[in-house]
Amino acid sequence: MKIGFTLPQVGKVAWQAPQVARYAREAERLGAASLWVIDRLLSPVDPEIGYNGADTFPEEFSAILDPFVLLGVAATATERVEIGSNILNTPWYPPALLARTLTTLDVLSGGRLVPGFGTGWSPEEYVAAGVPMKERGARLDETLDALEQLWTADPAEFHGEHWQVPATKSALKPVRRPPVYLAGFAPAAMRRVARRADGWLPAVAPPGMTDLDAMVVKPLAAIRAMRADLGRDPATLDAILRVYPTVRSTTVVADVADTIKRVQDQTDVRHVLVDLMYQADDVDGLLGLVEWILDATR
């Protein structure tokens, strides 16, 4: 089982940004397989839609670091681990700018980028990004088409309803075409995964929301069946599971380790990322949890 961890990006650890490189190096030394970022733009005071079913956003989101900068730090501070996003709210970014940034990260890391894409769900963030939220699905689809062009063709060109990339010389490419991972449980999102993705990004939240059959096994089987119906090989669809303990707990190491062991026994997922956003106030505290979780799952 490959086990990855989020970078120190959110909450009190965001104030320790100068230590991100040390965290990345030490997490790699301890045996982490991958390092990850999330993508939040705002922490609305009075959100139209709260976070994870609540009426508000977590206090941790009042301080958050840029995902692209952190991936750049991790890319240059490490040699082996994959670096990834779970997820980038893709419709916020013009495809040409996104392709340039992701290509840079892949080249910096020597081909270790695993980009995860999604649409987000916060109306206030879409207002701040200047993008109509009702267009998010269509913009994501066009972005995937434009990225494919910019990553594989030279010259590259894309013309859609929402995004335009005039014909351009595009000599610098990623070390290898980055695998496209998509998130989402809604029917449209699952159909998009089946049609377009190299992998799916489900999530569980121990200790409570960890029904692997309902949250991983059955949806993954459904996506693979859709993929087969489209004439694509269902066996080529990978999955990386986000293990996301949403409450601080003294049993978090045991809860996470138990979840990972059940994932290994009950599913065919072989890569998990552990999001420790709520679990520590400083980088050393995070590194302690990384070490304990890796030890507990060996």
Residue frames as qw, qx, qy, qz and C-alpha x, y, z in Angstrom:
[[0.000, 0.886, 0.463, 0.000, 0.00, 0.00, 0.00],
 [0.372, 0.329, -0.021, 0.868, 1.29, 3.43, -0.96],
 [0.300, -0.783, -0.484, 0.252, 0.58, 6.00, 1.77],
 [0.321, 0.429, 0.055, 0.843, 0.80, 9.73, 1.15],
 [0.271, -0.622, -0.494, 0.543, 0.10, 12.82, 3.24],
 [0.184, 0.922, 0.243, 0.238, -1.05, 16.38, 2.72],
 [0.473, 0.299, -0.218, 0.800, 1.53, 19.14, 2.91],
 [0.227, -0.526, -0.493, 0.654, 1.35, 21.74, 5.74],
 [0.134, 0.358, 0.467, 0.797, -1.04, 24.08, 3.96],
 [0.367, -0.622, -0.414, -0.554, -4.05, 24.92, 6.12],
 [0.650, -0.709, -0.272, -0.031, -4.66, 26.38, 9.57],
 [0.457, -0.850, 0.212, 0.153, -1.93, 27.06, 12.11],
 [0.751, -0.155, 0.430, 0.476, 0.70, 25.20, 10.09],
 [0.490, 0.755, 0.269, 0.343, 0.19, 27.68, 7.24],
 [0.165, -0.973, 0.158, -0.040, 2.06, 30.20, 9.37],
 [0.615, -0.520, 0.534, 0.259, 5.05, 27.85, 9.23],
 [0.755, 0.647, 0.017, -0.106, 5.44, 28.01, 5.44],
 [0.177, 0.785, -0.593, 0.001, 9.27, 28.27, 5.64],
 [0.434, -0.348, 0.819, -0.142, 9.24, 24.70, 7.02],
 [0.855, 0.336, 0.099, -0.383, 7.36, 23.11, 4.12],
 [0.586, 0.576, -0.569, -0.028, 10.57, 21.97, 2.41],
 [0.082, -0.397, 0.841, -0.358, 11.80, 20.35, 5.63],
 [0.709, 0.064, 0.490, -0.504, 8.45, 18.62, 6.09],
 [0.819, 0.466, -0.171, -0.289, 8.54, 17.28, 2.53],
 [0.394, 0.549, -0.726, 0.126, 12.09, 15.95, 2.88],
 [0.253, -0.273, 0.808, -0.457, 11.38, 14.35, 6.24],
 [0.793, 0.178, 0.304, -0.497, 8.08, 12.80, 5.13],
 [0.750, 0.500, -0.406, -0.147, 9.92, 11.26, 2.17],
 [0.167, 0.485, -0.806, 0.294, 12.68, 9.96, 4.47],
 [0.502, -0.135, 0.663, -0.538, 10.08, 8.39, 6.77],
 [0.257, 0.084, 0.943, 0.195, 8.60, 6.47, 3.85],
 [0.461, 0.586, 0.318, -0.585, 5.71, 8.58, 2.52],
 [0.555, 0.241, 0.675, 0.422, 4.83, 7.67, -1.08],
 [0.181, 0.607, 0.434, 0.641, 3.21, 10.96, -2.05],
 [0.155, -0.367, -0.349, 0.848, 2.58, 14.56, -0.92],
 [0.084, 0.606, 0.704, 0.360, -0.65, 16.45, -1.63],
 [0.031, 0.088, 0.168, -0.981, -2.39, 19.82, -1.65],
 [0.192, 0.665, 0.714, -0.107, -6.00, 20.98, -1.60],
 [0.183, 0.266, 0.300, 0.898, -7.42, 24.10, -3.26],
 [0.131, -0.787, -0.564, 0.216, -9.40, 26.63, -1.24],
 [0.296, 0.505, 0.148, 0.797, -9.71, 30.28, -2.22],
 [0.273, -0.534, 0.092, -0.795, -11.92, 31.75, 0.51],
 [0.227, -0.261, -0.858, 0.380, -13.30, 31.12, 3.97],
 [0.178, -0.541, -0.363, -0.738, -16.67, 32.89, 3.62],
 [0.125, -0.143, 0.545, -0.816, -18.04, 34.65, 6.69],
 [0.605, 0.220, 0.461, -0.611, -21.63, 33.76, 5.82],
 [0.038, -0.191, 0.848, 0.493, -21.44, 30.94, 3.25],
 [0.687, 0.108, -0.200, -0.690, -24.35, 30.02, 1.05],
 [0.940, -0.011, -0.333, -0.075, -23.13, 26.41, 1.30],
 [0.479, -0.745, 0.449, -0.116, -21.15, 25.33, 4.37],
 [0.282, 0.525, -0.802, -0.042, -18.33, 22.84, 4.51],
 [0.241, 0.040, -0.966, 0.087, -19.12, 19.11, 4.81],
 [0.362, -0.535, -0.733, -0.213, -22.78, 19.73, 5.55],
 [0.316, -0.488, -0.452, 0.676, -22.19, 22.38, 8.23],
 [0.153, 0.926, 0.345, -0.022, -23.38, 26.01, 8.12],
 [0.120, -0.932, 0.280, 0.197, -19.87, 27.45, 8.24],
 [0.712, 0.518, -0.429, 0.201, -16.32, 26.83, 7.07],
 [0.815, -0.367, -0.258, 0.366, -13.74, 25.36, 9.47],
 [0.255, -0.935, 0.116, 0.217, -11.60, 27.91, 11.28],
 [0.682, -0.254, 0.469, 0.500, -8.57, 26.26, 9.68],
 [0.525, 0.540, 0.473, 0.456, -9.58, 27.67, 6.29],
 [0.040, -0.990, -0.087, 0.108, -9.00, 31.23, 7.47],
 [0.142, -0.769, 0.553, 0.286, -5.30, 30.61, 6.72],
 [0.894, 0.214, 0.386, 0.079, -4.31, 28.68, 3.61],
 [0.251, -0.567, 0.521, 0.587, -1.25, 28.56, 1.37],
 [0.584, 0.547, -0.288, -0.525, -1.21, 28.45, -2.44],
 [0.937, -0.015, 0.345, -0.046, -1.32, 24.85, -3.75],
 [0.764, 0.608, -0.087, 0.199, 0.94, 25.44, -6.76],
 [0.055, 0.808, -0.488, 0.326, 3.69, 27.09, -4.75],
 [0.668, -0.448, 0.547, -0.232, 3.65, 24.28, -2.19],
 [0.948, 0.230, 0.216, 0.041, 3.87, 21.63, -4.91],
 [0.522, 0.763, -0.271, 0.269, 6.86, 23.50, -6.33],
 [0.280, -0.707, 0.568, -0.314, 8.57, 23.46, -2.95],
 [0.847, -0.173, 0.480, -0.152, 7.86, 19.74, -2.54],
 [0.855, 0.515, -0.004, 0.055, 9.05, 19.00, -6.08],
 [0.415, 0.734, -0.413, 0.343, 12.46, 20.52, -5.46],
 [0.390, -0.616, 0.559, -0.395, 12.85, 19.31, -1.86],
 [0.817, -0.104, 0.539, -0.178, 12.26, 15.62, -2.66],
 [0.058, 0.454, -0.773, -0.439, 13.54, 12.99, -5.06],
 [0.003, -0.045, -0.992, -0.118, 11.11, 10.05, -4.95],
 [0.246, 0.445, 0.722, -0.469, 7.59, 10.91, -3.76],
 [0.139, 0.553, 0.615, 0.545, 4.76, 11.70, -6.12],
 [0.013, 0.250, 0.284, -0.926, 3.29, 15.20, -5.75],
 [0.030, -0.428, -0.800, -0.419, -0.41, 15.68, -6.32],
 [0.267, -0.094, 0.129, -0.950, -3.56, 17.75, -5.93],
 [0.233, -0.392, -0.885, -0.094, -6.76, 16.48, -4.39],
 [0.598, 0.482, 0.504, 0.394, -8.20, 18.54, -5.83],
 [0.128, -0.150, 0.153, 0.968, -7.66, 21.63, -7.97],
 [0.371, 0.654, 0.516, -0.410, -10.89, 23.53, -8.58],
 [0.522, 0.064, 0.556, 0.643, -10.16, 23.46, -12.27],
 [0.253, 0.765, 0.500, 0.316, -12.80, 25.83, -13.71],
 [0.247, -0.904, -0.066, 0.342, -11.15, 28.78, -11.91],
 [0.406, -0.557, 0.462, 0.558, -8.03, 28.57, -14.11],
 [0.601, 0.670, -0.219, -0.377, -7.62, 29.41, -17.81],
 [0.987, 0.039, 0.129, 0.085, -6.27, 26.22, -19.40],
 [0.618, 0.633, -0.239, 0.401, -3.16, 27.82, -20.91],
 [0.169, -0.725, 0.462, -0.482, -2.10, 29.14, -17.50],
 [0.851, -0.327, 0.331, -0.246, -2.94, 25.84, -15.80],
 [0.940, 0.298, -0.036, 0.164, -1.00, 23.85, -18.41],
 [0.361, 0.719, -0.386, 0.450, 2.06, 26.08, -17.97],
 [0.428, -0.623, 0.476, -0.449, 1.99, 25.68, -14.18],
 [0.931, -0.148, 0.291, -0.165, 1.41, 21.92, -14.20],
 [0.830, 0.478, -0.165, 0.235, 4.04, 21.34, -16.88],
 [0.103, 0.743, -0.473, 0.463, 6.53, 23.32, -14.79],
 [0.652, -0.471, 0.464, -0.371, 5.72, 21.20, -11.73],
 [0.986, 0.111, 0.124, -0.024, 6.07, 17.96, -13.65],
 [0.649, 0.608, -0.287, 0.357, 9.42, 19.01, -15.14],
 [0.174, -0.722, 0.477, -0.470, 10.67, 20.26, -11.75],
 [0.750, -0.342, 0.473, -0.311, 9.78, 16.94, -10.13],
 [0.018, -0.373, 0.885, 0.279, 11.15, 14.78, -12.93],
 [0.487, -0.059, -0.704, -0.514, 7.74, 13.42, -13.91],
 [0.179, -0.150, -0.881, 0.411, 6.20, 12.87, -10.47],
 [0.322, 0.026, 0.140, -0.936, 3.07, 15.03, -10.82],
 [0.043, -0.370, -0.925, -0.079, -0.35, 13.46, -10.17],
 [0.186, -0.060, 0.033, -0.980, -2.93, 16.19, -10.85],
 [0.025, 0.465, 0.875, -0.135, -6.39, 15.71, -9.40],
 [0.104, -0.147, -0.240, -0.954, -9.14, 17.88, -10.87],
 [0.017, -0.541, -0.817, 0.196, -12.64, 18.77, -9.76],
 [0.042, 0.649, 0.403, 0.644, -15.23, 21.52, -9.88],
 [0.067, 0.040, -0.463, 0.883, -15.55, 22.69, -6.26],
 [0.206, -0.577, -0.783, -0.112, -18.85, 23.62, -4.65],
 [0.234, -0.567, -0.380, 0.692, -18.54, 27.04, -2.97],
 [0.304, 0.834, 0.400, 0.227, -20.55, 29.85, -4.68],
 [0.213, -0.949, 0.079, 0.218, -18.48, 32.55, -2.96],
 [0.554, -0.390, 0.529, 0.512, -15.24, 31.12, -4.35],
 [0.487, 0.451, 0.600, 0.446, -16.67, 31.17, -7.86],
 [0.055, 0.974, 0.217, 0.022, -17.66, 34.82, -7.40],
 [0.387, -0.800, 0.304, 0.344, -14.11, 35.63, -6.28],
 [0.568, -0.120, 0.641, 0.503, -12.62, 33.72, -9.22],
 [0.289, 0.506, -0.185, -0.792, -14.86, 35.59, -11.66],
 [0.167, 0.067, -0.898, -0.401, -16.23, 32.39, -13.19],
 [0.681, -0.155, -0.068, -0.712, -19.97, 31.53, -13.44],
 [0.408, -0.249, 0.839, -0.261, -20.57, 28.53, -11.21],
 [0.796, 0.329, 0.330, -0.386, -23.30, 27.20, -13.52],
 [0.662, 0.654, -0.340, -0.136, -20.63, 26.66, -16.19],
 [0.387, -0.657, 0.646, -0.043, -18.26, 24.65, -14.00],
 [0.816, 0.037, 0.576, 0.034, -18.86, 21.23, -15.57],
 [0.684, 0.706, 0.147, 0.113, -18.55, 22.50, -19.14],
 [0.084, 0.911, -0.393, 0.093, -15.44, 24.50, -18.26],
 [0.607, -0.458, 0.649, 0.018, -13.82, 21.44, -16.66],
 [0.833, 0.310, 0.446, 0.104, -14.48, 19.37, -19.79],
 [0.499, 0.852, -0.049, 0.150, -13.01, 22.05, -22.03],
 [0.234, -0.829, 0.505, -0.048, -9.99, 22.41, -19.76],
 [0.767, -0.195, 0.605, 0.089, -9.27, 18.69, -20.01],
 [0.745, 0.580, 0.280, 0.175, -9.43, 18.94, -23.81],
 [0.220, 0.940, -0.212, 0.151, -7.14, 21.98, -23.84],
 [0.498, -0.660, 0.562, 0.009, -4.64, 20.35, -21.47],
 [0.856, 0.108, 0.482, 0.151, -4.48, 17.29, -23.70],
 [0.582, 0.776, 0.074, 0.232, -3.59, 19.51, -26.64],
 [0.025, -0.921, 0.340, -0.189, -1.02, 21.56, -24.74],
 [0.633, -0.516, 0.577, -0.021, 0.59, 18.44, -23.26],
 [0.769, 0.067, 0.610, 0.178, 0.78, 16.40, -26.46],
 [0.592, 0.680, 0.339, 0.268, 0.70, 18.63, -29.57],
 [0.288, -0.650, 0.168, 0.682, 3.14, 21.15, -31.03],
 [0.153, -0.258, 0.167, -0.939, 1.76, 23.48, -32.24],
 [0.057, -0.389, -0.868, 0.303, -1.16, 23.23, -29.81],
 [0.234, -0.152, -0.203, -0.939, -4.57, 24.84, -30.24],
 [0.043, -0.412, -0.890, 0.193, -8.01, 24.68, -28.62],
 [0.234, -0.153, -0.141, -0.950, -11.29, 26.48, -29.30],
 [0.148, -0.399, -0.891, 0.155, -14.27, 25.94, -27.04],
 [0.165, -0.795, -0.462, -0.358, -17.33, 27.82, -25.90],
 [0.497, -0.859, -0.106, 0.056, -15.70, 28.99, -22.67],
 [0.530, -0.636, 0.367, 0.423, -11.94, 28.74, -23.21],
 [0.678, 0.732, -0.069, 0.031, -9.69, 29.61, -26.13],
 [0.597, -0.521, 0.409, 0.453, -6.06, 28.72, -26.81],
 [0.531, 0.780, -0.197, -0.268, -4.85, 30.29, -30.07],
 [0.932, 0.261, -0.123, 0.220, -2.43, 28.16, -32.06],
 [0.264, -0.886, 0.376, -0.067, 0.88, 28.25, -30.20],
 [0.589, 0.419, -0.662, 0.198, 4.30, 26.68, -30.36],
 [0.747, -0.535, 0.188, -0.346, 4.40, 24.29, -27.43],
 [0.597, 0.468, -0.639, 0.126, 7.81, 22.66, -27.30],
 [0.027, -0.325, 0.784, -0.528, 8.19, 22.13, -23.54],
 [0.739, -0.253, -0.462, -0.420, 6.13, 19.12, -22.47],
 [0.717, -0.542, 0.342, -0.272, 5.76, 17.24, -19.19],
 [0.172, -0.468, 0.863, 0.083, 8.27, 14.46, -18.62],
 [0.011, -0.219, -0.943, -0.251, 5.36, 12.14, -19.30],
 [0.356, -0.447, -0.354, -0.740, 1.71, 13.03, -19.85],
 [0.187, -0.181, 0.685, -0.680, 0.43, 13.47, -16.29],
 [0.159, -0.346, -0.919, -0.100, -2.30, 10.99, -15.37],
 [0.305, -0.342, -0.079, -0.885, -5.65, 12.74, -14.99],
 [0.194, -0.299, -0.874, 0.331, -7.50, 11.99, -11.75],
 [0.293, -0.419, -0.243, -0.825, -11.03, 13.29, -11.20],
 [0.050, 0.093, 0.779, -0.618, -13.13, 13.59, -8.06],
 [0.483, -0.022, -0.078, -0.872, -16.86, 13.45, -7.50],
 [0.233, 0.128, 0.940, -0.214, -19.77, 11.22, -6.46],
 [0.522, 0.476, 0.194, -0.681, -22.57, 12.93, -8.41],
 [0.804, 0.336, 0.490, 0.039, -23.81, 10.97, -11.44],
 [0.506, 0.859, -0.064, 0.043, -22.40, 13.50, -13.92],
 [0.153, -0.803, 0.576, -0.022, -19.04, 13.48, -12.17],
 [0.693, -0.194, 0.694, 0.020, -18.89, 9.69, -12.17],
 [0.763, 0.571, 0.300, 0.050, -19.73, 9.58, -15.87],
 [0.263, 0.915, -0.303, 0.037, -16.92, 12.07, -16.50],
 [0.450, -0.575, 0.683, 0.011, -14.49, 9.85, -14.58],
 [0.795, 0.154, 0.586, 0.036, -15.51, 6.84, -16.66],
 [0.627, 0.753, 0.188, 0.067, -15.19, 8.78, -19.90],
 [0.318, 0.895, -0.188, 0.251, -12.13, 10.91, -19.34],
 [0.384, -0.802, 0.423, -0.174, -9.99, 9.97, -16.35],
 [0.541, 0.362, -0.742, 0.159, -7.02, 7.77, -15.62],
 [0.348, -0.129, -0.807, 0.460, -8.13, 7.57, -11.99],
 [0.407, -0.712, -0.384, -0.424, -10.85, 8.42, -9.46],
 [0.193, 0.288, -0.544, 0.764, -10.45, 10.23, -6.11],
 [0.578, -0.596, -0.494, -0.258, -12.94, 8.97, -3.50],
 [0.022, 0.482, -0.507, 0.715, -12.77, 9.89, 0.20],
 [0.647, -0.493, -0.582, -0.013, -13.61, 8.50, 3.64],
 [0.091, -0.675, 0.286, -0.675, -13.60, 10.27, 7.00],
 [0.642, -0.238, -0.689, 0.239, -12.68, 8.12, 10.02],
 [0.177, -0.089, 0.967, -0.159, -13.77, 7.26, 12.58],
 [0.534, 0.343, 0.505, -0.586, -17.38, 7.63, 11.38],
 [0.693, 0.599, -0.014, -0.401, -17.73, 7.81, 7.60],
 [0.080, -0.535, 0.813, 0.218, -15.76, 4.73, 6.60],
 [0.807, 0.239, 0.490, -0.227, -18.27, 2.42, 4.92],
 [0.184, -0.432, 0.671, 0.574, -15.88, 1.21, 2.24],
 [0.347, 0.339, 0.848, 0.214, -18.54, -0.74, 0.38],
 [0.205, 0.848, 0.473, -0.122, -20.80, 2.30, 0.00],
 [0.033, -0.932, 0.104, 0.345, -18.10, 4.95, -0.45],
 [0.098, -0.611, 0.676, 0.399, -15.46, 3.11, -2.48],
 [0.364, -0.037, 0.910, 0.196, -16.25, -0.41, -3.69],
 [0.426, 0.597, 0.676, -0.069, -19.72, 0.07, -5.22],
 [0.260, 0.891, 0.000, -0.371, -19.09, 3.51, -6.79],
 [0.127, -0.584, 0.686, 0.415, -15.78, 2.32, -8.25],
 [0.404, 0.150, 0.887, 0.166, -17.46, -0.75, -9.70],
 [0.392, 0.767, 0.460, -0.217, -20.20, 1.44, -11.18],
 [0.117, 0.844, -0.295, -0.433, -17.65, 3.78, -12.78],
 [0.232, -0.352, 0.837, 0.350, -15.73, 0.85, -14.23],
 [0.454, 0.420, 0.785, 0.010, -18.95, -0.60, -15.64],
 [0.323, 0.879, 0.148, -0.318, -19.70, 2.75, -17.32],
 [0.079, -0.697, 0.577, 0.419, -16.16, 2.75, -18.66],
 [0.391, -0.008, 0.891, 0.232, -16.64, -0.71, -20.17],
 [0.436, 0.680, 0.571, -0.147, -19.91, 0.45, -21.78],
 [0.203, 0.906, -0.134, -0.346, -17.91, 3.24, -23.43],
 [0.872, 0.450, -0.126, 0.147, -15.48, 0.71, -24.89],
 [0.108, 0.756, -0.538, 0.357, -12.67, 1.61, -22.49],
 [0.658, 0.009, -0.720, 0.222, -10.81, -1.00, -20.45],
 [0.551, -0.768, -0.114, -0.304, -12.20, -0.78, -16.88],
 [0.865, -0.302, -0.127, 0.381, -8.99, -2.28, -15.49],
 [0.505, 0.352, -0.035, 0.787, -7.08, 0.84, -16.55],
 [0.258, -0.784, -0.090, -0.557, -9.01, 3.06, -14.11],
 [0.459, 0.058, -0.635, 0.619, -6.96, 3.63, -10.95],
 [0.415, -0.811, -0.281, -0.302, -8.19, 5.06, -7.62],
 [0.366, 0.202, -0.517, 0.747, -6.44, 7.01, -4.87],
 [0.456, -0.682, -0.562, -0.105, -8.41, 7.24, -1.62],
 [0.024, 0.556, -0.296, 0.776, -8.34, 10.29, 0.63],
 [0.570, -0.441, -0.653, 0.232, -8.48, 9.32, 4.31],
 [0.031, 0.533, 0.003, 0.846, -9.74, 12.44, 6.02],
 [0.398, -0.475, -0.684, 0.384, -10.22, 12.45, 9.81],
 [0.020, 0.681, 0.251, 0.688, -12.32, 15.59, 10.30],
 [0.521, -0.813, -0.016, -0.259, -12.14, 15.85, 14.10],
 [0.182, 0.613, -0.677, 0.364, -9.05, 16.11, 16.23],
 [0.913, -0.318, -0.077, -0.245, -8.70, 12.93, 18.24],
 [0.349, -0.651, 0.672, -0.050, -6.16, 11.17, 20.43],
 [0.751, 0.027, 0.660, 0.013, -7.04, 7.98, 18.55],
 [0.529, 0.727, -0.151, -0.411, -6.40, 9.41, 15.08],
 [0.080, 0.531, -0.818, -0.204, -3.37, 7.17, 14.42],
 [0.345, 0.051, 0.927, -0.138, -5.32, 4.03, 15.30],
 [0.559, 0.586, 0.391, -0.438, -8.39, 5.20, 13.36],
 [0.422, 0.728, -0.377, -0.388, -6.36, 5.98, 10.24],
 [0.038, -0.400, 0.910, 0.100, -4.27, 2.81, 10.47],
 [0.475, 0.217, 0.814, -0.253, -7.41, 0.68, 10.88],
 [0.571, 0.680, 0.139, -0.438, -9.01, 2.36, 7.88],
 [0.281, 0.668, -0.615, -0.310, -5.93, 1.80, 5.72],
 [0.211, -0.194, 0.958, -0.024, -5.75, -1.87, 6.71],
 [0.548, 0.425, 0.643, -0.325, -9.43, -2.32, 5.83],
 [0.474, 0.734, -0.195, -0.446, -8.87, -0.58, 2.49],
 [0.096, 0.507, -0.832, -0.204, -6.12, -3.09, 1.75],
 [0.279, 0.026, 0.947, -0.155, -8.26, -6.06, 2.78],
 [0.410, 0.528, 0.664, -0.335, -11.64, -5.02, 1.33],
 [0.466, 0.830, 0.045, -0.304, -10.85, -3.05, -1.84],
 [0.829, 0.236, 0.179, 0.474, -8.41, -3.05, -4.73],
 [0.076, 0.968, -0.103, 0.217, -7.27, 0.52, -3.94],
 [0.865, -0.119, -0.139, 0.468, -3.53, 0.52, -3.35],
 [0.343, 0.246, -0.115, 0.899, -2.78, 4.20, -2.80],
 [0.290, -0.824, -0.485, 0.038, -4.20, 6.34, 0.00],
 [0.255, 0.443, -0.206, 0.834, -3.48, 9.90, 1.05],
 [0.423, -0.581, -0.603, 0.347, -3.99, 10.94, 4.66],
 [0.037, 0.693, 0.090, 0.714, -5.23, 14.49, 5.26],
 [0.535, -0.350, -0.566, 0.520, -4.11, 15.60, 8.72],
 [0.062, 0.603, 0.126, 0.785, -5.44, 19.17, 8.46],
 [0.530, -0.704, -0.107, -0.461, -7.21, 19.10, 11.84],
 [0.909, -0.273, -0.291, 0.120, -4.69, 17.05, 13.75],
 [0.684, -0.245, -0.132, 0.674, -1.68, 19.25, 14.62],
 [0.022, -0.972, -0.144, 0.185, -0.75, 22.88, 15.23],
 [0.073, -0.822, 0.477, 0.302, 2.81, 22.74, 13.97],
 [0.648, 0.516, -0.521, -0.205, 4.98, 20.97, 11.43],
 [0.071, 0.363, -0.893, 0.255, 6.75, 18.79, 13.98],
 [0.572, 0.067, 0.612, -0.542, 3.38, 17.61, 15.25],
 [0.784, 0.453, -0.105, -0.411, 2.39, 16.66, 11.71],
 [0.452, 0.524, -0.722, -0.006, 5.66, 14.81, 11.16],
 [0.268, -0.228, 0.840, -0.413, 5.12, 12.87, 14.37],
 [0.737, 0.255, 0.389, -0.490, 1.73, 11.73, 13.08],
 [0.667, 0.565, -0.410, -0.261, 3.21, 10.82, 9.69],
 [0.179, 0.445, -0.862, 0.162, 5.82, 8.63, 11.38],
 [0.432, -0.054, 0.761, -0.480, 3.33, 6.95, 13.71],
 [0.777, 0.379, 0.146, -0.481, 0.84, 6.22, 10.92],
 [0.591, 0.548, -0.575, -0.143, 3.54, 4.75, 8.68],
 [0.010, -0.341, 0.891, -0.300, 4.84, 2.61, 11.56],
 [0.559, 0.072, 0.610, -0.557, 1.32, 1.46, 12.45],
 [0.796, 0.451, 0.060, -0.400, 0.61, 0.30, 8.91],
 [0.284, 0.588, -0.745, -0.138, 3.84, -1.56, 8.20]]
